[in-house]
Amino acid sequence: MVQIMRQVCGMRKLPPPSHLVRGLAGNEGDYVPLNAEESKKIVEEIEGSVEKLLSDAIRQATSRGSPEIQDSNASESTESSTLVKGKTIG
């Protein structure tokens, strides 16, 4: 379900970063190169946060139900129909 939400929201996985900025992004001297292990750790942290965000959104949506579904169920229960020889008159 998380993967579906990711697709629906247009959230793509980011490529691993090659540098970290310590200071101003406009100053190339503030760029610090990352090794593969550091880069992987950053990607894992970001992906973990995205997964948690999407999981929480799914959990919240499924726990309270959809308002459209609740409204249609409420209207069905308040409407009365009369059945006459196999035909519904309402």
C-alpha positions as CSV (number, residue, x, y, z in Angstrom):
1,M,0.0,0.0,0.0
2,V,2.9,2.3,0.8
3,Q,4.3,1.8,-2.8
4,I,0.9,2.6,-4.3
5,M,0.6,5.8,-2.2
6,R,4.1,6.7,-3.3
7,Q,3.1,6.3,-7.0
8,V,-0.1,8.3,-6.5
9,C,1.7,11.1,-4.8
10,G,4.5,11.1,-7.4
11,M,7.2,10.4,-4.7
12,R,10.2,8.9,-6.5
13,K,13.2,7.6,-4.7
14,L,16.1,10.1,-4.8
15,P,19.5,9.2,-6.2
16,P,22.2,8.9,-3.5
17,P,23.8,12.2,-2.7
18,S,27.5,12.8,-3.6
19,H,28.1,15.8,-1.4
20,L,26.8,17.4,1.7
21,V,26.6,21.2,2.0
22,R,28.1,22.8,5.1
23,G,27.3,26.4,4.7
24,L,26.0,28.1,1.6
25,A,24.9,26.1,-1.4
26,G,26.2,28.8,-3.7
27,N,29.7,28.4,-2.4
28,E,31.4,25.3,-3.9
29,G,33.9,25.4,-1.1
30,D,31.1,24.5,1.4
31,Y,30.5,21.1,-0.4
32,V,31.8,18.1,1.4
33,P,32.2,14.9,-0.6
34,L,30.4,11.8,0.8
35,N,31.7,8.2,0.7
36,A,29.3,5.4,-0.3
37,E,28.5,4.5,3.3
38,E,27.6,8.0,4.3
39,S,25.5,8.4,1.1
40,K,23.7,5.2,1.8
41,K,22.9,6.2,5.4
42,I,21.4,9.5,4.2
43,V,19.2,7.7,1.7
44,E,18.0,5.2,4.3
45,E,17.1,8.0,6.7
46,I,15.1,9.8,4.0
47,E,13.4,6.6,2.8
48,G,12.5,5.7,6.4
49,S,10.9,9.1,6.9
50,V,8.9,8.8,3.7
51,E,7.7,5.3,4.6
52,K,6.6,6.5,8.0
53,L,4.8,9.5,6.6
54,L,2.9,7.4,4.0
55,S,2.2,4.6,6.5
56,D,0.8,7.2,9.0
57,A,-1.4,8.7,6.2
58,I,-2.7,5.3,5.3
59,R,-3.4,4.4,8.9
60,Q,-5.2,7.7,9.5
61,A,-7.3,7.3,6.3
62,T,-8.3,3.7,7.1
63,S,-9.1,4.3,10.8
64,R,-11.6,7.1,10.2
65,G,-13.1,5.8,6.9
66,S,-13.9,7.8,3.9
67,P,-16.5,10.6,4.4
68,E,-18.1,9.8,1.0
69,I,-18.7,6.2,2.2
70,Q,-20.0,7.3,5.5
71,D,-22.4,9.8,3.9
72,S,-23.7,7.3,1.4
73,N,-24.4,4.8,4.1
74,A,-26.2,7.3,6.2
75,S,-28.4,8.4,3.3
76,E,-29.2,4.7,2.5
77,S,-30.3,4.1,6.1
78,T,-32.6,7.1,6.2
79,E,-34.3,6.5,2.8
80,S,-37.2,4.1,2.8
81,S,-38.4,2.2,-0.2
82,T,-41.6,0.3,-0.8
83,L,-41.5,-3.1,-2.5
84,V,-44.5,-3.9,-4.6
85,K,-44.6,-7.2,-6.5
86,G,-40.8,-7.3,-7.2
87,K,-40.6,-3.6,-8.0
88,T,-39.0,-1.0,-5.7
89,I,-40.9,2.3,-5.5
90,G,-38.9,4.9,-3.6
